[in-house]
Amino acid sequence: MARTGRPKAELILTDEERDQLSRWTRRRKSSQALALRSRIVLACAEGMTNKDVATLVGCSAPTVTKWRSRFVDHRLDGLSDDPRPGRPATISAD
């Protein structure tokens, strides 16, 4: 008997989104966090379960769930880092 759980949001990529995500995973200048998020979304778009994607990319299932839902809600903009809370830095790099 198949297990039922929370339904996953269906994730369908456009060709442009797939190309951009692929570039982010291969680009040397991309942050590792963005590359991981891109790999998660690409694997989810292949129809894999969250648990299988987590095993494939080496993260936890809640992480996959988080980035899948953020991508469905905000598309590519949802994969970028949110501003951190707290006081802005007072010492500059200069």
C-alpha positions as CSV (number, residue, x, y, z in Angstrom):
1,M,0.0,0.0,0.0
2,A,1.4,3.4,-1.0
3,R,2.2,5.8,1.8
4,T,0.4,9.1,1.7
5,G,1.7,12.3,3.1
6,R,1.7,15.9,2.4
7,P,1.2,16.5,-1.3
8,K,4.3,18.1,-3.0
9,A,3.9,21.2,-5.1
10,E,4.3,20.2,-8.8
11,L,7.5,21.7,-10.2
12,I,7.7,22.4,-13.9
13,L,10.6,24.3,-15.4
14,T,10.7,26.4,-18.5
15,D,13.6,26.0,-20.9
16,E,15.1,29.3,-19.7
17,E,14.9,28.3,-16.1
18,R,16.5,25.0,-16.7
19,D,19.3,26.6,-18.6
20,Q,19.9,29.2,-15.8
21,L,19.9,26.5,-13.1
22,S,22.3,24.4,-15.1
23,R,24.6,27.4,-15.5
24,W,24.5,28.1,-11.8
25,T,25.5,24.5,-11.0
26,R,28.5,24.6,-13.3
27,R,29.8,28.2,-12.8
28,R,32.9,28.6,-10.7
29,K,31.8,32.0,-9.4
30,S,28.5,30.8,-8.0
31,S,28.2,30.3,-4.3
32,Q,28.1,26.7,-3.2
33,A,24.7,27.3,-1.6
34,L,23.2,28.6,-4.8
35,A,24.7,25.6,-6.7
36,L,23.2,23.2,-4.2
37,R,19.8,24.9,-4.4
38,S,20.0,24.7,-8.2
39,R,20.8,20.9,-8.1
40,I,17.9,20.4,-5.7
41,V,15.4,22.1,-8.1
42,L,16.7,20.4,-11.2
43,A,16.4,17.0,-9.5
44,C,12.9,17.8,-8.3
45,A,11.9,18.8,-11.8
46,E,12.9,15.3,-12.9
47,G,10.1,13.9,-10.8
48,M,12.2,12.5,-7.9
49,T,10.8,12.4,-4.4
50,N,12.2,14.7,-1.8
51,K,13.9,11.8,0.0
52,D,15.6,10.6,-3.2
53,V,16.8,14.2,-4.0
54,A,18.1,14.6,-0.5
55,T,20.1,11.4,-0.8
56,L,21.4,12.4,-4.3
57,V,22.6,15.9,-3.4
58,G,23.7,15.1,0.2
59,C,21.3,17.2,2.3
60,S,18.3,16.6,4.5
61,A,14.7,16.1,3.3
62,P,13.4,19.2,5.0
63,T,16.0,21.2,3.1
64,V,14.7,19.8,-0.2
65,T,11.2,20.6,0.8
66,K,12.1,24.2,1.7
67,W,13.8,24.9,-1.6
68,R,11.2,23.1,-3.7
69,S,8.4,25.2,-2.2
70,R,10.4,28.5,-2.4
71,F,11.1,27.8,-6.1
72,V,7.4,27.1,-6.8
73,D,6.4,30.3,-5.0
74,H,9.0,32.7,-6.3
75,R,10.7,30.9,-9.2
76,L,14.4,31.8,-9.7
77,D,14.2,34.8,-7.3
78,G,13.3,32.4,-4.5
79,L,16.7,30.7,-4.6
80,S,18.7,33.8,-3.7
81,D,19.8,34.5,-0.1
82,D,17.5,36.6,2.0
83,P,18.9,39.6,3.8
84,R,20.3,38.7,7.2
85,P,18.7,40.3,10.3
86,G,20.8,42.6,12.5
87,R,22.7,45.7,12.4
88,P,24.6,46.5,9.1
89,A,28.3,46.2,9.1
90,T,30.2,49.4,10.2
91,I,33.6,48.4,9.1
92,S,34.1,48.4,5.3
93,A,36.5,46.2,3.3
94,D,38.5,49.3,2.4
